[in-house]
Amino acid sequence: MIDHLLGRPNISWKRTQVFLVIFFWIWRLVSGNPSAPRVLWLSKLNKKLQRFSPWQIIVSTLTAVYAARNLDKILGLGCKLRNCCL
C-alpha cells in the first residue's frame, strides 16, 4: 500500500485505504454500465464468461485466490519445522 512505499506503515491509514477501495468499487458497480467497460479485452472476456453462472464465477475466483495465497504450501516452499510458522 501507499504507506509502505513511504516507509511508515500505519494501521488506521491502512484501514482507511481498504474502506476507500471498497467504497469506490461498490460505487462503480452500482452506478456503472451493466455491460463490461470498453477497456482492451474486458468485453471479450465478458462474452466468454456469460456461459457461467454467477456462483461458478465467484467460487472459481475464491478458489484461485485461496490457491494463490497458499502457493508456497502447494509447492513445498514453506518451513520444515513444526512451530516456526505460528
HELIX and SHEET records of a PDB file:
HELIX    1   1 ILE A    2  LEU A    6  1                                   5    
HELIX    2   2 ILE A   11  SER A   31  1                                  21    
HELIX    3   3 LEU A   42  LEU A   49  1                                   8    
HELIX    4   4 PRO A   54  ARG A   69  1                                  16    
HELIX    5   5 LEU A   71  LEU A   75  1                                   5    
END                                                                             
